[in-house]
Amino acid sequence: MAMFIQIEIDHTRMTADCADPVAAICPVDIFKVEDGQLRVLPQRVDECILCELCLEIAPANAIAICKLYSGKTLLSRAPAT
């Protein structure tokens, strides 16, 4: 279980077209694509450097990163395609 952040993916908003680019852009390999869906690798979550690259390219509200230490949630914000 992650100690610092929690990452959630809304698969109704995350399209298969967006999954590969999101997984590829992560500098610490937190994501993988499995059966066309973006998945979080739980053992890697606390490696997140909060660069927000995934949030910039994922559809709005498809990815939520909750900072467990502050309660603040960051949401993906790319416009829907």
Sequence and secondary structure as in RCSB ss.txt:
>XXXX:A:sequence
MAMFIQIEIDHTRMTADCADPVAAICPVDIFKVEDGQLRVLPQRVDECILCELCLEIAPANAIAICKLYSGKTLL
SRAPAT
>XXXX:A:secstr
  SSEEEEE TTTS HHHHHHHHHH TT  EEEETTEEEE GGGGGG     HHHHHSBTTSEEEEETTT  EEE
  B   
